[in-house]
Amino acid sequence: MFKIAGVINYLAVVFLNAFTDLGHKIIIQNTIFKVYDGSTQIVLTAIVNALVLLPFILIFSPSGFLADRFAKNKIMEYAALFAVIITLGITYAYYHGYFVFAFILTFLLAMQSAIYGPAKYGYIKELVGIKFLSSANSAVQAVTTVAILGGIIFYTVLFEGMYRDTLVTESQILQTVAPLGWLLVIGSIIEWFLASKLPNKMIEASKRDFRLKKYVSGVYLFRNIKTVRRNREIFDAIIALSLFWSISQVVLAVFGEYAKDELHVTNTIYVQGVMALAGIGIVVGSVMVAKLSRFYINVGLAGIGATIITLIVLSVPFLHSMTFIAIMFTLFGIFAAFILVPLNARIQYLASRVHLGIILAANNFIQNIFMFTFLLLTTVFAYFGMNAELLFYFMGMIGIYLIRNLYKRYVVEMFFSLMGLIAALRHKYIYIGLENIPEDKAVLLLGNHVSWLDWILLQLPIARRINYMMDKDIYNWKFFHAVFKKGEAIPLSPRAFKDAMKEAHKRLKKGSIVALFPEGEISQDGNIHEFKRGYELIPKDYEGVIVPFYIDKGIFGSSFAKYRPKGAKRNIFKRRVVKIYFGNPLPIDTKAKELRDIILQMREKYEAE
């Protein structure tokens, strides 16, 4: 991916944009932290965050129109030029101690980001294509987070170095730290220069015109929301991201007051540093998501991330050590990436090129409506005396609602993602021949059976859901039955054998993948035994192929296999390497004996390598 022309330059632009925006916000927030206490501090911090969010709400329609109508690289270039002008104004406000003016310019700097946002995310798909969509989103998330983390640490350390205890007003503090404004200007100038070098990747532009009257009257707003709602999965993903960001915004808004009142921490380096650890976590989590999504967009990770984050938010009020809270914020960041990367990638994947800008602008719009509303509630609650601890519990309840929504949409994907995470602790799976599985026709997957994990490891690299034929007794296992049913497994038993074959035929006619282990049981001696001919009874009037697979001996000797080679020793510290081979597609009338011979040849070929 990084060999694609423009990728490195693009990531540098993304970094500088986030770094500069965050720098000004941190300076204002630290000034508030030094001057105010209690509910006043929470209210002012919430207002700063609200000023950052409001532009994304107000210019939803124009930003989406611009991203679809004009080259996205040019939008980023002109937005960066706008940032240069704004940061010069911010520097002027610092030197003259104009705190309110600096407050207002926070809004204008955020407006620049609101215009830039849809173009930034829409440019990913144009620049790297579908193949690298998950990897590119992981890279963008990691770079953005490093920029936020770097901005927090960089500007907070410089702020604390310039701050003196004798400074008691906002104006005095801003005038003292005013030279930091020039760093914001320099960052914006470099961003502008790099943005001007980005290649134009626009293939198809929207032909719609923008009418101010329709914008003011709300016609565009309702039309664009309707466009987003046409695809229910896109809309559900946007709502899930909105709930997550709302939780995050409130947590960040109240943590300063919580640290000051409950933990008696007054140094902004410690407070901002702990929150910055969430940024380190997001970088680590983004790398993990990229690896776990190397075959397809692993949306099941979002449900796992939401579950862990909710538990973390609910646990913070019980922790009274900054060390433990620091660990929790790091974990918060790791599992935040589990939500952000796959859901953003999924939205980009499902959105058409012509409406991509509108959909990404709507993503920003809805997220910021949620965050703005939650910050408004935080302000009201703080005004009437609700402390930070109660707000943490409230966010935990919102987290439970988020889990419910993701569970309803992605329960099967969540299950396989969880199984993949657990399996990765003990096993490393290597897949060869995945290109032999067609993406646009029915597939009957047939191969050897070596362990209880076979059905999991076959599914992990395949985006399409596999319809497994399995023993009815296993299908009815108490703890897995709901997942098997939701995952559209086909129960198989001697009494209902013909019905199972009819159901398999029905699935294949729809173009699904159906998998079966013709041996009928897990190997107990390491050999590939006779293949039963049951699958031959499936009618052949569907458009598809048989794809043979061979799972090698890497899992033999583990607790999940029935066969343990003589002299084999278990080593709990060593990960097993298991290779799975997919052979060339075969005609659907391939007989059981011929199929077994082909798989035996695959074993002989690959084990000789």
Disulfide bonds with the S-S distance in Angstrom:
none
